[in-house]
């Protein structure tokens, strides 16, 4: 159909479910200036010579949606201290410098398990597109993989500044459940838990189009404590798995107290709405509309229905 016509296998991570690693990086991103269209917005200036005009249709589209999703004011508001004009002017150059083009990719919908990292499983983040950042991957290759959901504007600054502990209560977005310090960094091994709209808020980019952002990070083994998922029943149907890979809610929240124990390795983006590609982001994401209670509730309803129909219930309820 019209969605699949621009997609080829080279766009996607095709690792098998039994793969022990993310496999060899897929060098599908062209940097041929002659094929690049003029960049008009902040993110086209940042990513344009890498993605725009290439055959990587989902990444090319996401670049343009990023420009639609935010303004200079919203970016400034998302930073802890007000950004100066010089910092805004340097933002495209900074983003170009930190992006790791070979490791940026679209993860297709075929489930996968990349084995253990730091003693914890690393499941393929199906249905998300990753813009990776340059890091010393050898130094953190044995660190656990985790995720942190946030709003799109905030994700841009976290890519540059790193994931930091809240300095004051006004910086706490979702409470501090289980925390003794009230300055805790929260992570999860589940991309779908991090991607719940409570955490990864929806940024409107069109009449019926939205973007979500989740940071992918590496965590030093032994540096965190684990707690059960605290997402309330008002946000997710009880008894249904929030992530197909996790049979219970146990250990879905990781609490970190030292910023040095977390390294941001990329930002994952997901498009929702009738302009999104169901072959890339899934059927539930494609079917999202404004709904009666808003797109956030519409997406969680559709996703819950899908998982329930697939028989993906929490383990303790399967035996009842």
Secondary structure, DSSP 8 states (H G I E B T S, - for coil): -TTTTT--GGGEE---TT-SS--S--------GGG-----SHHHHHHTTTSTTSS-HHHHHHHHHHHHH--HHHHHHHSSS---HHHHHHHHHHHHHHB-GGG-EEE-SS--EEEEETTEEEE--TTEEEEEB---HHHHTTSEEEEEEE-HHHHHHHHHH-----SSGGG-SS--TT-SSS--EEEBS-HHHHTSTTTS--EEEETTEEEEEEEEEEE-TTSEEEE-----TTTS-TTB-SSTT-SSSTT-EEEE--GGGEEEEEEEEEEEETTS-HHHH-HHHHT---TTT-HHHHHHHHHHHHHHHTT-B-HHHHT-
